Structures are given as structure tokens and as C-alpha cells.
Amino acid sequence: MPKMKSNRAAKKRFRLTGTGRIRRYKAYASHILTKKSTKRKRNLRQADIIASADQDRVKKMISA
């Protein structure tokens, strides 16, 4: 049986932290920024941890 392939799109979007959680970057920060407040844009810069419901699924995609 051939090796499993990791999902390349997911591999570029998610990173595993030192404690084993998965870090993601927030959406809506790339264009049409004029109508968004400075506070909103600043908060979009911070990375976030994915929901626990998605953890197993994403882990499987990035570490095949």
C-alpha cells in the first residue's frame, strides 16, 4: 500500500504548536480593508487556536 499524503493546502495553513495544539491565522484580513476598523484589523493579525472539534481532522490532514 502506498504512503498516505498530507493535505498540502492544510499544511500551509496550520502549524502544530509545542504543546500539540494547532495554530491558524484569521480570515478577512487580506483585502477590502478600508471599511474595517483599525481595531478589527489589528485583532485579525493575531493567530488563534483551532476549535477542539476540528483538532483530530486537521491533525490527520497535516501529519500524514
PQR file with spaces between the fields and no chain letter, atoms N, CA, C, O and H, PARSE charges and radii, in Angstrom:
ATOM       1  N    MET     1       0.840   -1.188    0.000 -0.4000 1.5000
ATOM       2  CA   MET     1       0.000    0.000    0.000 -0.0000 2.0000
ATOM       3  C    MET     1       0.889    1.258    0.000  0.5500 1.7000
ATOM       4  O    MET     1       1.873    1.315    0.738 -0.5500 1.4000
ATOM       5  N    PRO     2       0.551    2.257   -0.817 -0.5600 1.5000
ATOM       6  CA   PRO     2       1.394    3.453   -0.875  0.2800 2.0000
ATOM       7  C    PRO     2       1.269    4.305    0.392  0.5500 1.7000
ATOM       8  O    PRO     2       0.340    4.147    1.184 -0.5500 1.4000
ATOM       9  N    LYS     3       2.231    5.207    0.553 -0.4000 1.5000
ATOM      10  CA   LYS     3       2.206    6.114    1.704 -0.0000 2.0000
ATOM      11  C    LYS     3       1.010    7.053    1.601  0.5500 1.7000
ATOM      12  O    LYS     3       0.545    7.370    0.507 -0.5500 1.4000
ATOM      13  H    LYS     3       2.986    5.336   -0.091  0.4000 1.0000
ATOM      14  N    MET     4       0.522    7.490    2.754 -0.4000 1.5000
ATOM      15  CA   MET     4      -0.551    8.485    2.789 -0.0000 2.0000
ATOM      16  C    MET     4       0.076    9.848    2.498  0.5500 1.7000
ATOM      17  O    MET     4       1.199   10.129    2.916 -0.5500 1.4000
ATOM      18  H    MET     4       0.900    7.232    3.643  0.4000 1.0000
ATOM      19  N    LYS     5      -0.656   10.679    1.784 -0.4000 1.5000
ATOM      20  CA   LYS     5      -0.159   12.025    1.501 -0.0000 2.0000
ATOM      21  C    LYS     5      -0.812   13.020    2.449  0.5500 1.7000
ATOM      22  O    LYS     5      -1.989   12.893    2.784 -0.5500 1.4000
ATOM      23  H    LYS     5      -1.569   10.451    1.444  0.4000 1.0000
ATOM      24  N    SER     6      -0.035   14.011    2.879 -0.4000 1.5000
ATOM      25  CA   SER     6      -0.621   15.064    3.700 -0.0000 2.0000
ATOM      26  C    SER     6      -1.349   16.023    2.772  0.5500 1.7000
ATOM      27  O    SER     6      -1.021   16.133    1.591 -0.5500 1.4000
ATOM      28  H    SER     6       0.922   14.114    2.607  0.4000 1.0000
ATOM      29  N    ASN     7      -2.333   16.710    3.316 -0.4000 1.5000
ATOM      30  CA   ASN     7      -3.074   17.701    2.538 -0.0000 2.0000
ATOM      31  C    ASN     7      -2.204   18.955    2.449  0.5500 1.7000
ATOM      32  O    ASN     7      -1.988   19.633    3.453 -0.5500 1.4000
ATOM      33  H    ASN     7      -2.600   16.621    4.276  0.4000 1.0000
ATOM      34  N    ARG     8      -1.708   19.263    1.258 -0.4000 1.5000
ATOM      35  CA   ARG     8      -0.735   20.351    1.090 -0.0000 2.0000
ATOM      36  C    ARG     8      -1.340   21.713    1.420  0.5500 1.7000
ATOM      37  O    ARG     8      -0.649   22.582    1.951 -0.5500 1.4000
ATOM      38  H    ARG     8      -1.883   18.712    0.442  0.4000 1.0000
ATOM      39  N    ALA     9      -2.618   21.908    1.114 -0.4000 1.5000
ATOM      40  CA   ALA     9      -3.284   23.177    1.427 -0.0000 2.0000
ATOM      41  C    ALA     9      -3.358   23.370    2.941  0.5500 1.7000
ATOM      42  O    ALA     9      -3.109   24.463    3.450 -0.5500 1.4000
ATOM      43  H    ALA     9      -3.180   21.201    0.683  0.4000 1.0000
ATOM      44  N    ALA    10      -3.702   22.301    3.651 -0.4000 1.5000
ATOM      45  CA   ALA    10      -3.800   22.367    5.111 -0.0000 2.0000
ATOM      46  C    ALA    10      -2.424   22.565    5.733  0.5500 1.7000
ATOM      47  O    ALA    10      -2.280   23.280    6.725 -0.5500 1.4000
ATOM      48  H    ALA    10      -3.904   21.413    3.238  0.4000 1.0000
ATOM      49  N    LYS    11      -1.426   21.937    5.153 -0.4000 1.5000
ATOM      50  CA   LYS    11      -0.052   22.021    5.651 -0.0000 2.0000
ATOM      51  C    LYS    11       0.432   23.482    5.647  0.5500 1.7000
ATOM      52  O    LYS    11       1.190   23.897    6.524 -0.5500 1.4000
ATOM      53  H    LYS    11      -1.543   21.356    4.347  0.4000 1.0000
ATOM      54  N    LYS    12      -0.016   24.247    4.651 -0.4000 1.5000
ATOM      55  CA   LYS    12       0.394   25.651    4.535 -0.0000 2.0000
ATOM      56  C    LYS    12      -0.405   26.568    5.462  0.5500 1.7000
ATOM      57  O    LYS    12       0.057   27.658    5.798 -0.5500 1.4000
ATOM      58  H    LYS    12      -0.631   23.911    3.939  0.4000 1.0000
ATOM      59  N    ARG    13      -1.586   26.142    5.874 -0.4000 1.5000
ATOM      60  CA   ARG    13      -2.468   26.983    6.675 -0.0000 2.0000
ATOM      61  C    ARG    13      -2.357   26.762    8.177  0.5500 1.7000
ATOM      62  O    ARG    13      -2.623   27.677    8.956 -0.5500 1.4000
ATOM      63  H    ARG    13      -1.962   25.256    5.601  0.4000 1.0000
ATOM      64  N    PHE    14      -1.971   25.571    8.590 -0.4000 1.5000
ATOM      65  CA   PHE    14      -1.938   25.234   10.012 -0.0000 2.0000
ATOM      66  C    PHE    14      -0.538   24.848   10.467  0.5500 1.7000
ATOM      67  O    PHE    14       0.243   24.277    9.705 -0.5500 1.4000
ATOM      68  H    PHE    14      -1.754   24.828    7.957  0.4000 1.0000
ATOM      69  N    ARG    15      -0.232   25.171   11.731 -0.4000 1.5000
ATOM      70  CA   ARG    15       1.048   24.788   12.326 -0.0000 2.0000
ATOM      71  C    ARG    15       0.773   24.138   13.671  0.5500 1.7000
ATOM      72  O    ARG    15      -0.149   24.524   14.389 -0.5500 1.4000
ATOM      73  H    ARG    15      -0.866   25.634   12.349  0.4000 1.0000
ATOM      74  N    LEU    16       1.579   23.155   13.996 -0.4000 1.5000
ATOM      75  CA   LEU    16       1.474   22.491   15.291 -0.0000 2.0000
ATOM      76  C    LEU    16       2.291   23.284   16.306  0.5500 1.7000
ATOM      77  O    LEU    16       3.443   23.627   16.039 -0.5500 1.4000
ATOM      78  H    LEU    16       2.328   22.840   13.412  0.4000 1.0000
ATOM      79  N    THR    17       1.712   23.576   17.455 -0.4000 1.5000
ATOM      80  CA   THR    17       2.440   24.300   18.497 -0.0000 2.0000
ATOM      81  C    THR    17       3.271   23.307   19.303  0.5500 1.7000
ATOM      82  O    THR    17       3.167   22.097   19.104 -0.5500 1.4000
ATOM      83  H    THR    17       0.777   23.298   17.672  0.4000 1.0000
ATOM      84  N    GLY    18       4.077   23.812   20.195 -0.4000 1.5000
ATOM      85  CA   GLY    18       4.919   22.961   21.024 -0.0000 2.0000
ATOM      86  C    GLY    18       4.119   22.046   21.932  0.5500 1.7000
ATOM      87  O    GLY    18       4.568   20.951   22.270 -0.5500 1.4000
ATOM      88  H    GLY    18       4.161   24.795   20.357  0.4000 1.0000
ATOM      89  N    THR    19       2.926   22.496   22.329 -0.4000 1.5000
ATOM      90  CA   THR    19       2.087   21.697   23.224 -0.0000 2.0000
ATOM      91  C    THR    19       1.147   20.762   22.465  0.5500 1.7000
ATOM      92  O    THR    19       0.349   20.050   23.074 -0.5500 1.4000
ATOM      93  H    THR    19       2.562   23.386   22.054  0.4000 1.0000
ATOM      94  N    GLY    20       1.244   20.766   21.133 -0.4000 1.5000
ATOM      95  CA   GLY    20       0.442   19.837   20.332 -0.0000 2.0000
ATOM      96  C    GLY    20      -0.887   20.389   19.850  0.5500 1.7000
ATOM      97  O    GLY    20      -1.662   19.677   19.212 -0.5500 1.4000
ATOM      98  H    GLY    20       1.893   21.345   20.638  0.4000 1.0000
ATOM      99  N    ARG    21      -1.159   21.659   20.151 -0.4000 1.5000
ATOM     100  CA   ARG    21      -2.383   22.268   19.633 -0.0000 2.0000
ATOM     101  C    ARG    21      -2.101   22.795   18.233  0.5500 1.7000
ATOM     102  O    ARG    21      -0.944   22.864   17.819 -0.5500 1.4000
ATOM     103  H    ARG    21      -0.529   22.238   20.669  0.4000 1.0000
ATOM     104  N    ILE    22      -3.149   23.168   17.500 -0.4000 1.5000
ATOM     105  CA   ILE    22      -2.970   23.612   16.119 -0.0000 2.0000
ATOM     106  C    ILE    22      -3.299   25.093   16.001  0.5500 1.7000
ATOM     107  O    ILE    22      -4.373   25.546   16.396 -0.5500 1.4000
ATOM     108  H    ILE    22      -4.089   23.112   17.837  0.4000 1.0000
ATOM     109  N    ARG    23      -2.337   25.839   15.441 -0.4000 1.5000
ATOM     110  CA   ARG    23      -2.477   27.280   15.286 -0.0000 2.0000
ATOM     111  C    ARG    23      -2.973   27.603   13.885  0.5500 1.7000
ATOM     112  O    ARG    23      -2.581   26.958   12.912 -0.5500 1.4000
ATOM     113  H    ARG    23      -1.465   25.471   15.120  0.4000 1.0000
ATOM     114  N    ARG    24      -3.835   28.603   13.790 -0.4000 1.5000
ATOM     115  CA   ARG    24      -4.326   29.050   12.490 -0.0000 2.0000
ATOM     116  C    ARG    24      -4.323   30.571   12.458  0.5500 1.7000
ATOM     117  O    ARG    24      -4.297   31.221   13.504 -0.5500 1.4000
ATOM     118  H    ARG    24      -4.153   29.128   14.580  0.4000 1.0000
ATOM     119  N    TYR    25      -4.349   31.129   11.268 -0.4000 1.5000
ATOM     120  CA   TYR    25      -4.466   32.574   11.118 -0.0000 2.0000
ATOM     121  C    TYR    25      -5.882   32.930   10.728  0.5500 1.7000
ATOM     122  O    TYR    25      -6.569   32.136   10.086 -0.5500 1.4000
ATOM     123  H    TYR    25      -4.370   30.601   10.419  0.4000 1.0000
ATOM     124  N    LYS    26      -6.321   34.103   11.106 -0.4000 1.5000
ATOM     125  CA   LYS    26      -7.705   34.505   10.898 -0.0000 2.0000
ATOM     126  C    LYS    26      -7.973   34.949    9.466  0.5500 1.7000
ATOM     127  O    LYS    26      -7.083   35.445    8.776 -0.5500 1.4000
ATOM     128  H    LYS    26      -5.763   34.748   11.628  0.4000 1.0000
ATOM     129  N    ALA    27      -9.198   34.764    9.040 -0.4000 1.5000
ATOM     130  CA   ALA    27      -9.637   35.154    7.707 -0.0000 2.0000
ATOM     131  C    ALA    27     -10.036   36.630    7.697  0.5500 1.7000
ATOM     132  O    ALA    27     -10.048   37.282    8.741 -0.5500 1.4000
ATOM     133  H    ALA    27      -9.921   34.361    9.601  0.4000 1.0000
ATOM     134  N    TYR    28     -10.357   37.142    6.533 -0.4000 1.5000
ATOM     135  CA   TYR    28     -10.862   38.514    6.336 -0.0000 2.0000
ATOM     136  C    TYR    28      -9.824   39.598    6.566  0.5500 1.7000
ATOM     137  O    TYR    28     -10.185   40.723    6.913 -0.5500 1.4000
ATOM     138  H    TYR    28     -10.347   36.613    5.685  0.4000 1.0000
ATOM     139  N    ALA    29      -8.551   39.296    6.382 -0.4000 1.5000
ATOM     140  CA   ALA    29      -7.524   40.305    6.633 -0.0000 2.0000
ATOM     141  C    ALA    29      -6.715   40.633    5.384  0.5500 1.7000
ATOM     142  O    ALA    29      -5.681   41.293    5.482 -0.5500 1.4000
ATOM     143  H    ALA    29      -8.258   38.382    6.100  0.4000 1.0000
ATOM     144  N    SER    30      -7.161   40.189    4.218 -0.4000 1.5000
ATOM     145  CA   SER    30      -6.315   40.342    3.036 -0.0000 2.0000
ATOM     146  C    SER    30      -6.699   41.479    2.091  0.5500 1.7000
ATOM     147  O    SER    30      -5.819   42.080    1.474 -0.5500 1.4000
ATOM     148  H    SER    30      -8.002   39.653    4.139  0.4000 1.0000
ATOM     149  N    HIS    31      -7.988   41.789    1.961 -0.4000 1.5000
ATOM     150  CA   HIS    31      -8.371   42.877    1.059 -0.0000 2.0000
ATOM     151  C    HIS    31      -9.673   43.523    1.527  0.5500 1.7000
ATOM     152  O    HIS    31     -10.315   43.039    2.459 -0.5500 1.4000
ATOM     153  H    HIS    31      -8.703   41.300    2.462  0.4000 1.0000
ATOM     154  N    ILE    32     -10.058   44.628    0.870 -0.4000 1.5000
ATOM     155  CA   ILE    32     -11.189   45.474    1.271 -0.0000 2.0000
ATOM     156  C    ILE    32     -11.010   45.892    2.742  0.5500 1.7000
ATOM     157  O    ILE    32     -11.891   45.697    3.579 -0.5500 1.4000
ATOM     158  H    ILE    32      -9.536   45.022    0.113  0.4000 1.0000
ATOM     159  N    LEU    33      -9.848   46.466    3.016 -0.4000 1.5000
ATOM     160  CA   LEU    33      -9.504   46.815    4.392 -0.0000 2.0000
ATOM     161  C    LEU    33      -9.953   48.226    4.776  0.5500 1.7000
ATOM     162  O    LEU    33      -9.915   48.588    5.952 -0.5500 1.4000
ATOM     163  H    LEU    33      -9.132   46.624    2.336  0.4000 1.0000
ATOM     164  N    THR    34     -10.374   49.021    3.796 -0.4000 1.5000
ATOM     165  CA   THR    34     -10.724   50.415    4.090 -0.0000 2.0000
ATOM     166  C    THR    34     -11.954   50.529    4.971  0.5500 1.7000
ATOM     167  O    THR    34     -12.034   51.435    5.800 -0.5500 1.4000
ATOM     168  H    THR    34     -10.405   48.727    2.840  0.4000 1.0000
ATOM     169  N    LYS    35     -12.904   49.637    4.810 -0.4000 1.5000
ATOM     170  CA   LYS    35     -14.137   49.723    5.603 -0.0000 2.0000
ATOM     171  C    LYS    35     -14.015   49.053    6.977  0.5500 1.7000
ATOM     172  O    LYS    35     -14.914   49.179    7.808 -0.5500 1.4000
ATOM     173  H    LYS    35     -12.839   48.901    4.136  0.4000 1.0000
ATOM     174  N    LYS    36     -12.930   48.358    7.212 -0.4000 1.5000
ATOM     175  CA   LYS    36     -12.742   47.685    8.505 -0.0000 2.0000
ATOM     176  C    LYS    36     -12.020   48.620    9.467  0.5500 1.7000
ATOM     177  O    LYS    36     -11.109   49.349    9.075 -0.5500 1.4000
ATOM     178  H    LYS    36     -12.200   48.256    6.537  0.4000 1.0000
ATOM     179  N    SER    37     -12.433   48.591   10.719 -0.4000 1.5000
ATOM     180  CA   SER    37     -11.826   49.481   11.705 -0.0000 2.0000
ATOM     181  C    SER    37     -10.401   49.029   12.022  0.5500 1.7000
ATOM     182  O    SER    37     -10.037   47.872   11.813 -0.5500 1.4000
ATOM     183  H    SER    37     -13.173   47.999   11.038  0.4000 1.0000
ATOM     184  N    THR    38      -9.617   49.959   12.524 -0.4000 1.5000
ATOM     185  CA   THR    38      -8.224   49.674   12.880 -0.0000 2.0000
ATOM     186  C    THR    38      -8.171   48.589   13.945  0.5500 1.7000
ATOM     187  O    THR    38      -7.319   47.702   13.893 -0.5500 1.4000
ATOM     188  H    THR    38      -9.913   50.899   12.693  0.4000 1.0000
ATOM     189  N    LYS    39      -9.070   48.658   14.901 -0.4000 1.5000
ATOM     190  CA   LYS    39      -9.123   47.672   15.978 -0.0000 2.0000
ATOM     191  C    LYS    39      -9.408   46.275   15.427  0.5500 1.7000
ATOM     192  O    LYS    39      -8.799   45.291   15.848 -0.5500 1.4000
ATOM     193  H    LYS    39      -9.762   49.379   14.944  0.4000 1.0000
ATOM     194  N    ARG    40     -10.334   46.209   14.489 -0.4000 1.5000
ATOM     195  CA   ARG    40     -10.699   44.917   13.886 -0.0000 2.0000
ATOM     196  C    ARG    40      -9.531   44.327   13.105  0.5500 1.7000
ATOM     197  O    ARG    40      -9.251   43.132   13.196 -0.5500 1.4000
ATOM     198  H    ARG    40     -10.828   47.008   14.148  0.4000 1.0000
ATOM     199  N    LYS    41      -8.846   45.185   12.329 -0.4000 1.5000
ATOM     200  CA   LYS    41      -7.688   44.719   11.545 -0.0000 2.0000
ATOM     201  C    LYS    41      -6.549   44.267   12.448  0.5500 1.7000
ATOM     202  O    LYS    41      -5.865   43.289   12.149 -0.5500 1.4000
ATOM     203  H    LYS    41      -9.074   46.156   12.254  0.4000 1.0000
ATOM     204  N    ARG    42      -6.347   44.971   13.542 -0.4000 1.5000
ATOM     205  CA   ARG    42      -5.304   44.621   14.498 -0.0000 2.0000
ATOM     206  C    ARG    42      -5.598   43.262   15.138  0.5500 1.7000
ATOM     207  O    ARG    42      -4.690   42.448   15.311 -0.5500 1.4000
ATOM     208  H    ARG    42      -6.903   45.766   13.785  0.4000 1.0000
ATOM     209  N    ASN    43      -6.847   43.019   15.484 -0.4000 1.5000
ATOM     210  CA   ASN    43      -7.232   41.742   16.086 -0.0000 2.0000
ATOM     211  C    ASN    43      -7.156   40.580   15.103  0.5500 1.7000
ATOM     212  O    ASN    43      -6.985   39.433   15.513 -0.5500 1.4000
ATOM     213  H    ASN    43      -7.584   43.680   15.343  0.4000 1.0000
ATOM     214  N    LEU    44      -7.279   40.862   13.825 -0.4000 1.5000
ATOM     215  CA   LEU    44      -7.170   39.812   12.809 -0.0000 2.0000
ATOM     216  C    LEU    44      -5.732   39.335   12.626  0.5500 1.7000
ATOM     217  O    LEU    44      -5.490   38.252   12.093 -0.5500 1.4000
ATOM     218  H    LEU    44      -7.419   41.794   13.491  0.4000 1.0000
ATOM     219  N    ARG    45      -4.772   40.162   13.078 -0.4000 1.5000
ATOM     220  CA   ARG    45      -3.360   39.794   12.940 -0.0000 2.0000
ATOM     221  C    ARG    45      -2.942   38.662   13.866  0.5500 1.7000
ATOM     222  O    ARG    45      -2.049   37.882   13.533 -0.5500 1.4000
ATOM     223  H    ARG    45      -4.968   41.041   13.511  0.4000 1.0000
ATOM     224  N    GLN    46      -3.580   38.570   15.023 -0.4000 1.5000
ATOM     225  CA   GLN    46      -3.203   37.555   15.998 -0.0000 2.0000
ATOM     226  C    GLN    46      -3.602   36.156   15.537  0.5500 1.7000
ATOM     227  O    GLN    46      -4.689   35.950   14.998 -0.5500 1.4000
ATOM     228  H    GLN    46      -4.305   39.203   15.294  0.4000 1.0000
ATOM     229  N    ALA    47      -2.706   35.206   15.758 -0.4000 1.5000
ATOM     230  CA   ALA    47      -3.013   33.815   15.442 -0.0000 2.0000
ATOM     231  C    ALA    47      -3.986   33.280   16.483  0.5500 1.7000
ATOM     232  O    ALA    47      -4.118   33.840   17.571 -0.5500 1.4000
ATOM     233  H    ALA    47      -1.822   35.374   16.196  0.4000 1.0000
ATOM     234  N    ASP    48      -4.656   32.210   16.144 -0.4000 1.5000
ATOM     235  CA   ASP    48      -5.671   31.631   17.006 -0.0000 2.0000
ATOM     236  C    ASP    48      -5.462   30.121   17.061  0.5500 1.7000
ATOM     237  O    ASP    48      -4.752   29.561   16.225 -0.5500 1.4000
ATOM     238  H    ASP    48      -4.549   31.755   15.260  0.4000 1.0000
ATOM     239  N    ILE    49      -6.066   29.472   18.025 -0.4000 1.5000
ATOM     240  CA   ILE    49      -6.018   28.014   18.129 -0.0000 2.0000
ATOM     241  C    ILE    49      -7.316   27.480   17.534  0.5500 1.7000
ATOM     242  O    ILE    49      -8.385   28.039   17.779 -0.5500 1.4000
ATOM     243  H    ILE    49      -6.642   29.926   18.704  0.4000 1.0000
ATOM     244  N    ILE    50      -7.231   26.401   16.754 -0.4000 1.5000
ATOM     245  CA   ILE    50      -8.451   25.877   16.137 -0.0000 2.0000
ATOM     246  C    ILE    50      -9.362   25.246   17.180  0.5500 1.7000
ATOM     247  O    ILE    50      -8.915   24.871   18.264 -0.5500 1.4000
ATOM     248  H    ILE    50      -6.362   25.947   16.555  0.4000 1.0000
ATOM     249  N    ALA    51     -10.627   25.133   16.849 -0.4000 1.5000
ATOM     250  CA   ALA    51     -11.618   24.556   17.759 -0.0000 2.0000
ATOM     251  C    ALA    51     -11.288   23.096   18.037  0.5500 1.7000
ATOM     252  O    ALA    51     -10.750   22.391   17.183 -0.5500 1.4000
ATOM     253  H    ALA    51     -10.991   25.437   15.969  0.4000 1.0000
ATOM     254  N    SER    52     -11.615   22.665   19.231 -0.4000 1.5000
ATOM     255  CA   SER    52     -11.306   21.282   19.624 -0.0000 2.0000
ATOM     256  C    SER    52     -12.052   20.268   18.766  0.5500 1.7000
ATOM     257  O    SER    52     -11.586   19.141   18.592 -0.5500 1.4000
ATOM     258  H    SER    52     -12.052   23.238   19.924  0.4000 1.0000
ATOM     259  N    ALA    53     -13.210   20.658   18.226 -0.4000 1.5000
ATOM     260  CA   ALA    53     -13.991   19.770   17.365 -0.0000 2.0000
ATOM     261  C    ALA    53     -13.260   19.460   16.058  0.5500 1.7000
ATOM     262  O    ALA    53     -13.457   18.393   15.476 -0.5500 1.4000
ATOM     263  H    ALA    53     -13.589   21.573   18.367  0.4000 1.0000
ATOM     264  N    ASP    54     -12.422   20.383   15.597 -0.4000 1.5000
ATOM     265  CA   ASP    54     -11.701   20.208   14.338 -0.0000 2.0000
ATOM     266  C    ASP    54     -10.299   19.636   14.519  0.5500 1.7000
ATOM     267  O    ASP    54      -9.634   19.287   13.544 -0.5500 1.4000
ATOM     268  H    ASP    54     -12.263   21.250   16.070  0.4000 1.0000
ATOM     269  N    GLN    55      -9.860   19.542   15.759 -0.4000 1.5000
ATOM     270  CA   GLN    55      -8.471   19.185   16.048 -0.0000 2.0000
ATOM     271  C    GLN    55      -8.022   17.863   15.409  0.5500 1.7000
ATOM     272  O    GLN    55      -6.987   17.816   14.743 -0.5500 1.4000
ATOM     273  H    GLN    55     -10.400   19.825   16.551  0.4000 1.0000
ATOM     274  N    ASP    56      -8.792   16.801   15.609 -0.4000 1.5000
ATOM     275  CA   ASP    56      -8.398   15.487   15.077 -0.0000 2.0000
ATOM     276  C    ASP    56      -8.346   15.473   13.561  0.5500 1.7000
ATOM     277  O    ASP    56      -7.441   14.895   12.959 -0.5500 1.4000
ATOM     278  H    ASP    56      -9.633   16.839   16.149  0.4000 1.0000
ATOM     279  N    ARG    57      -9.344   16.126   12.948 -0.4000 1.5000
ATOM     280  CA   ARG    57      -9.428   16.159   11.489 -0.0000 2.0000
ATOM     281  C    ARG    57      -8.237   16.888   10.873  0.5500 1.7000
ATOM     282  O    ARG    57      -7.642   16.409    9.907 -0.5500 1.4000
ATOM     283  H    ARG    57     -10.079   16.595   13.437  0.4000 1.0000
ATOM     284  N    VAL    58      -7.891   18.041   11.431 -0.4000 1.5000
ATOM     285  CA   VAL    58      -6.787   18.835   10.903 -0.0000 2.0000
ATOM     286  C    VAL    58      -5.447   18.145   11.154  0.5500 1.7000
ATOM     287  O    VAL    58      -4.563   18.159   10.298 -0.5500 1.4000
ATOM     288  H    VAL    58      -8.374   18.430   12.216  0.4000 1.0000
ATOM     289  N    LYS    59      -5.306   17.543   12.335 -0.4000 1.5000
ATOM     290  CA   LYS    59      -4.072   16.842   12.678 -0.0000 2.0000
ATOM     291  C    LYS    59      -3.796   15.718   11.680  0.5500 1.7000
ATOM     292  O    LYS    59      -2.651   15.484   11.293 -0.5500 1.4000
ATOM     293  H    LYS    59      -6.025   17.531   13.031  0.4000 1.0000
ATOM     294  N    LYS    60      -4.858   15.030   11.272 -0.4000 1.5000
ATOM     295  CA   LYS    60      -4.744   13.951   10.300 -0.0000 2.0000
ATOM     296  C    LYS    60      -4.325   14.491    8.928  0.5500 1.7000
ATOM     297  O    LYS    60      -3.553   13.854    8.211 -0.5500 1.4000
ATOM     298  H    LYS    60      -5.788   15.220   11.586  0.4000 1.0000
ATOM     299  N    MET    61      -4.845   15.678    8.571 -0.4000 1.5000
ATOM     300  CA   MET    61      -4.514   16.269    7.274 -0.0000 2.0000
ATOM     301  C    MET    61      -3.069   16.738    7.192  0.5500 1.7000
ATOM     302  O    MET    61      -2.443   16.613    6.139 -0.5500 1.4000
ATOM     303  H    MET    61      -5.472   16.195    9.154  0.4000 1.0000
ATOM     304  N    ILE    62      -2.522   17.278    8.290 -0.4000 1.5000
ATOM     305  CA   ILE    62      -1.187   17.860    8.219 -0.0000 2.0000
ATOM     306  C    ILE    62      -0.053   16.894    8.545  0.5500 1.7000
ATOM     307  O    ILE    62       1.109   17.185    8.263 -0.5500 1.4000
ATOM     308  H    ILE    62      -3.030   17.379    9.145  0.4000 1.0000
ATOM     309  N    SER    63      -0.379   15.755    9.130 -0.4000 1.5000
ATOM     310  CA   SER    63       0.704   14.862    9.537 -0.0000 2.0000
ATOM     311  C    SER    63       0.586   13.465    8.942  0.5500 1.7000
ATOM     312  O    SER    63       0.782   12.474    9.646 -0.5500 1.4000
ATOM     313  H    SER    63      -1.324   15.519    9.359  0.4000 1.0000
ATOM     314  N    ALA    64       0.273   13.379    7.675 -0.4000 1.5000
ATOM     315  CA   ALA    64       0.159   12.052    7.038 -0.0000 2.0000
ATOM     316  C    ALA    64       1.510   11.595    6.526  0.5500 1.7000
ATOM     317  O    ALA    64       1.620   10.507    5.960 -0.5500 1.4000
ATOM     318  H    ALA    64       0.114   14.184    7.104  0.4000 1.0000
